[in-house]
């Protein structure tokens, strides 16, 4: 389980990678879905060799994403690695069956020797709802009920349970068994105060997805989380940040490569979901002070260190893939993040430590 006995400054910030299984290119050729799946396993190996702490795979169901069978991918990565933790970014709990999820992630945890973890969320993309026959009008109720069941399955040996959205359980004991207490389980949030409070109520670490705007605007959410933990009588728990970005040898290279591949993706999001139009001015603003962590190792390290201080982070996960980004750029970004950015961030935070937000909330 996650060690909550030390502050983030004492632990040293953890750093990971988030992938949505986005199809890559190689020397101008678009890889097949199968080639991209195999590439993800190679990238988990590279992340471990580069010194990163966590490798996470999301869950999506649209063309261009290859991460729909997340536990299978993580099991393959577990066989190809020995140290790095393996998690999700994010598992859409609302359209999954908690019983099957427990069994799948217990299996991943067994294969990996206790390295599995999970981030649970409601999902900002809703493709899984019609695909699996769920009603979007029950978005909140589905998540709340399934979260309750999944946590009980992790925390109790035998479970008797009933709800609205699946058949009841009577004295159920699932196999294979997870380790005692279950695997580390985070709640992923996109900015809803109710979701922040839910994480605290259930005693779960908080992963904040920041994909637009200045990260510092989430400081109030972090403060709310720590106040809620104190009010619920919970111990101090970690806070993490998920944001997109790319590390390259120079700022100019990183910006040029990301802009080329990020722009069409955001244009599609703008058409489908009302996302902001990706003007170059907006892009540069996001790079300089917003949610895009793009640049040379020093540039990215300085920006991550600032976010770590402002949000009292224990972990930072870089969402490193974007549709058709060359595999060579992906590999270089992973390598630089682990070998250069992470040591530099820890050096910067050692000279100016992260404030203990949990202690402040309890005063």
C-alpha positions in Angstrom: 0.0 0.0 0.0 1.0 3.7 -0.3 3.2 4.8 2.5 1.3 7.7 4.3 3.7 7.9 7.3 6.0 10.4 5.6 5.5 13.8 3.9 6.1 14.1 0.2 9.3 16.0 0.9 10.6 13.1 2.9 9.7 10.6 0.3 10.9 12.5 -2.6 8.4 13.2 -5.4 7.5 10.1 -7.5 7.3 10.4 -11.3 5.5 8.3 -13.8 4.2 8.1 -17.4 0.6 8.0 -18.6 -0.3 6.5 -21.9 -3.7 6.4 -23.7 -2.3 3.8 -26.1 -2.3 6.4 -28.9 -1.2 5.0 -32.3 2.4 6.1 -33.0 4.3 6.6 -36.2 7.8 5.4 -37.2 9.8 7.2 -40.0 6.5 8.6 -41.4 4.6 5.3 -41.3 1.5 5.0 -39.1 1.9 1.9 -36.9 -0.8 -0.7 -36.7 -2.8 -1.2 -33.5 -0.9 -4.4 -32.8 2.5 -2.6 -33.3 1.4 0.2 -30.9 0.3 -2.4 -28.3 3.8 -4.0 -28.5 5.4 -0.5 -28.4 3.7 0.2 -25.1 5.3 -2.8 -23.5 8.7 -1.6 -24.9 8.0 1.8 -23.4 7.3 0.3 -20.0 10.7 -1.3 -20.2 12.3 1.9 -21.2 10.5 3.8 -18.4 12.0 1.3 -15.9 15.5 1.5 -17.3 15.3 5.3 -17.2 14.5 5.3 -13.5 10.8 6.3 -13.5 8.6 5.1 -10.7 5.3 4.2 -12.4 3.9 3.3 -15.9 0.2 3.8 -16.4 -2.2 2.9 -19.2 -5.6 4.5 -19.6 -8.9 3.1 -20.9 -10.5 4.4 -24.2 -12.7 3.0 -26.9 -12.2 5.1 -30.0 -10.1 4.9 -33.2 -6.5 5.8 -32.5 -6.4 4.4 -29.0 -5.2 0.8 -28.2 -5.7 0.8 -24.4 -9.2 -0.8 -24.1 -7.9 -4.0 -22.5 -5.8 -2.3 -19.8 -5.2 -5.2 -17.5 -3.9 -7.3 -20.4 -1.4 -4.6 -21.3 -0.3 -4.3 -17.7 0.2 -8.0 -17.4 2.4 -8.0 -20.5 4.4 -5.1 -19.1 4.7 -6.9 -15.8 6.4 -9.8 -17.5 8.8 -7.4 -19.3 9.8 -5.4 -16.2 10.9 -6.1 -12.6 10.7 -2.9 -10.6 8.4 -0.2 -12.0 4.9 0.0 -10.6 2.1 -0.6 -13.1 -1.2 1.3 -13.0 -4.0 2.9 -14.8 -4.8 6.4 -16.1 -7.8 6.2 -15.6 -10.0 3.0 -15.3 -13.6 4.0 -16.0 -15.2 2.4 -13.1 -18.8 3.4 -14.0 -18.9 1.0 -17.0 -16.8 -1.8 -15.5 -18.0 -4.7 -13.3 -16.2 -4.4 -9.9 -16.0 -8.2 -9.5 -14.3 -8.7 -12.9 -12.1 -5.7 -12.1 -11.0 -7.2 -8.8 -10.1 -10.5 -10.5 -8.2 -8.8 -13.4 -6.2 -6.5 -11.2 -5.5 -9.2 -8.6 -4.1 -11.2 -11.5 -1.9 -8.3 -12.6 -0.7 -7.8 -9.1 0.2 -11.5 -8.8 2.1 -11.5 -12.1 4.0 -8.3 -11.2 4.9 -9.4 -7.7 2.8 -6.7 -6.0 3.4 -3.8 -8.4 -0.2 -3.1 -9.5 -2.2 0.0 -8.7 -5.3 1.7 -10.1 -6.7 5.1 -10.6 -10.5 5.1 -10.7 -12.6 7.7 -12.4 -15.9 8.4 -14.1 -14.3 9.2 -17.4 -14.4 12.4 -19.4 -14.9 10.5 -22.6 -18.2 8.6 -22.6 -17.7 6.1 -25.4 -17.9 3.2 -23.0 -21.4 4.0 -21.9 -23.3 3.1 -25.1 -20.7 0.4 -26.0 -21.5 -1.6 -22.8 -25.2 -0.6 -22.5 -25.1 1.9 -19.6 -27.2 5.0 -19.3 -25.4 8.3 -19.2 -28.2 9.7 -17.0 -27.0 7.4 -14.3 -23.4 8.7 -14.5 -23.0 9.6 -10.8 -25.0 6.7 -9.4 -23.1 4.1 -11.3 -19.7 5.4 -10.1 -20.8 5.7 -6.4 -22.3 2.2 -6.2 -19.4 0.5 -8.0 -16.8 2.3 -6.0 -18.4 1.1 -2.8 -18.4 -2.5 -4.0 -14.9 -2.4 -5.4 -13.5 -1.0 -2.2 -15.4 -3.6 -0.1 -14.0 -6.4 -2.3 -10.5 -5.2 -1.6 -10.9 -4.6 2.1 -13.0 -7.5 3.1 -12.4 -11.3 2.9 -16.0 -12.1 2.2 -18.6 -9.7 0.9 -22.4 -9.7 1.1 -23.8 -6.8 -1.0 -26.7 -5.6 -3.0 -27.3 -2.6 -5.3 -29.2 -1.3 -8.3 -26.8 -2.1 -11.2 -25.6 -5.7 -10.8 -26.7 -8.9 -9.2 -26.2 -9.2 -5.4 -23.3 -11.0 -3.7 -23.8 -13.4 -0.8 -20.8 -14.3 1.3 -18.6 -13.9 -1.9 -14.9 -14.6 -1.7 -13.1 -13.8 -5.0 -10.0 -15.5 -6.5 -7.2 -14.9 -7.1 -6.9 -13.0 -3.8 -5.3 -9.6 -3.8 -2.7 -8.8 -1.1 -4.3 -7.9 2.2 -6.0 -4.5 2.0 -6.0 -4.5 -1.8 -3.8 -2.7 -4.3 -3.1 1.1 -4.0 -6.3 2.8 -5.3 -6.5 6.5 -6.3 -9.4 8.6 -7.3 -8.9 10.6 -10.5 -10.7 14.0 -10.6 -11.0 16.7 -13.2 -11.9 19.6 -11.1 -15.2 18.7 -9.3 -15.1 19.6 -5.6 -17.6 16.8 -4.9 -15.1 14.3 -6.4 -12.4 15.7 -4.2 -14.5 15.2 -1.1 -15.5 11.7 -2.3 -11.8 10.7 -2.4 -11.3 12.0 1.1 -14.4 10.3 2.4 -13.2 6.9 1.1 -9.7 7.4 2.3 -8.1 7.3 -1.2 -5.2 9.3 -2.7 -6.1 12.0 -5.1 -5.0 12.2 -8.8 -5.8 15.6 -10.4 -6.1 15.6 -14.2 -4.9 19.0 -15.4 -5.1 19.4 -19.1 -5.8 23.1 -19.6 -5.2 26.3 -17.7 -2.8 27.1 -14.9 -2.2 24.2 -12.5 -2.1 26.6 -9.6 -5.8 27.1 -9.8 -6.2 23.6 -8.3 -4.5 24.7 -5.1 -7.9 25.2 -3.5 -8.9 21.7 -4.4 -5.8 20.3 -2.7 -6.6 22.4 0.4 -10.2 21.1 0.3 -9.0 17.5 0.1 -6.7 17.8 3.1 -9.5 19.6 5.2 -11.9 16.8 4.2 -9.4 14.1 5.2 -9.0 15.7 8.6 -12.8 16.1 9.1 -13.3 12.4 8.1 -10.6 11.3 10.5 -8.4 10.0 7.7 -4.6 10.1 7.7 -2.6 12.3 5.3 -2.6 10.9 1.8 -0.7 11.6 -1.4 -1.8 14.0 -4.2 -0.7 13.5 -7.7 -1.0 15.4 -11.0 -1.6 14.1 -14.5 -0.7 16.5 -17.4 0.3 16.1 -21.0 3.8 16.9 -22.3 7.0 16.1 -24.1 10.7 16.4 -23.2 13.2 16.9 -26.0 16.8 18.1 -26.2 15.7 21.7 -26.8 12.7 23.8 -26.1 12.3 24.6 -29.8 12.3 20.9 -30.8 9.8 19.9 -28.1 7.4 22.7 -29.0 7.6 22.1 -32.8 7.0 18.3 -32.5 4.2 18.6 -30.0 2.4 21.4 -31.8 2.4 19.4 -35.1 0.7 16.4 -33.5 -1.3 18.0 -30.7 -3.1 20.5 -32.9 -5.3 18.1 -34.9 -6.2 16.2 -31.8 -7.5 19.3 -30.0 -9.2 20.5 -33.2 -11.2 17.2 -33.1 -11.9 17.7 -29.4 -13.2 21.2 -30.1 -15.6 19.9 -32.7 -16.8 17.0 -30.5 -16.8 18.4 -26.9 -16.5 22.1 -27.1 -12.8 22.1 -26.1 -10.9 25.4 -26.8 -9.6 26.1 -30.3 -5.8 25.3 -30.5 -4.4 28.6 -31.7 -0.6 29.0 -31.6 -1.0 31.8 -29.0 -3.1 29.5 -26.7 -0.6 26.7 -27.2 2.4 28.9 -26.2 0.5 30.1 -23.2 -0.2 26.6 -22.1 3.5 25.7 -22.6 4.8 28.6 -20.6 2.4 28.6 -17.7 -0.4 26.2 -18.3 -1.0 22.5 -18.4 1.4 21.5 -21.2 4.8 20.4 -19.8 6.9 20.8 -23.0 10.5 21.7 -23.5 14.1 20.8 -22.6 14.8 18.8 -19.5 15.6 22.0 -17.5 12.4 23.8 -18.6 10.2 20.8 -17.8 11.9 20.2 -14.5 11.4 23.8 -13.4 7.7 23.7 -14.3 7.1 20.3 -12.5 8.9 21.5 -9.4 6.8 24.6 -9.3 3.6 22.6 -9.6 4.9 20.2 -6.9 5.3 23.1 -4.5 2.1 24.9 -5.4 -0.1 21.7 -5.1 1.9 19.8 -2.5 2.4 16.9 -4.9 3.7 13.5 -4.0 3.6 12.4 -7.6 3.6 13.8 -11.2 2.6 11.7 -14.2 3.4 12.9 -17.7 0.9 11.9 -20.4 3.5 11.4 -23.0 1.7 10.1 -26.1 -0.5 11.9 -28.6 -1.9 10.5 -31.8 0.8 9.9 -34.5 3.7 11.2 -32.4 6.8 9.5 -33.7 8.0 6.6 -31.6 11.5 8.1 -31.6 10.2 11.3 -30.0 8.2 9.2 -27.5 11.3 7.2 -26.6 13.5 10.3 -26.2 10.9 11.9 -24.0 10.7 8.9 -21.7 14.5 8.6 -21.4 15.0 12.3 -20.6 12.1 12.4 -18.1 13.7 9.6 -16.1 17.4 10.2 -16.4 17.5 14.0 -16.3 14.1 15.6 -15.4 13.4 13.5 -12.3 16.8 13.9 -10.6 16.6 17.7 -11.4 13.1 18.0 -9.9 14.2 16.3 -6.7 17.3 18.5 -6.5 15.1 21.6 -6.9 12.6 20.4 -4.3 15.4 19.5 -1.9 16.6 23.1 -2.0 13.1 24.5 -1.5 10.9 21.7 0.0 7.2 21.1 -0.6 5.0 22.6 2.1 3.2 19.9 4.2 -0.4 20.8 3.1 -1.8 18.1 5.3 -0.3 19.6 8.5 -1.5 23.0 7.5 -5.1 21.7 7.1 -5.0 20.3 10.6 -4.0 23.5 12.3 
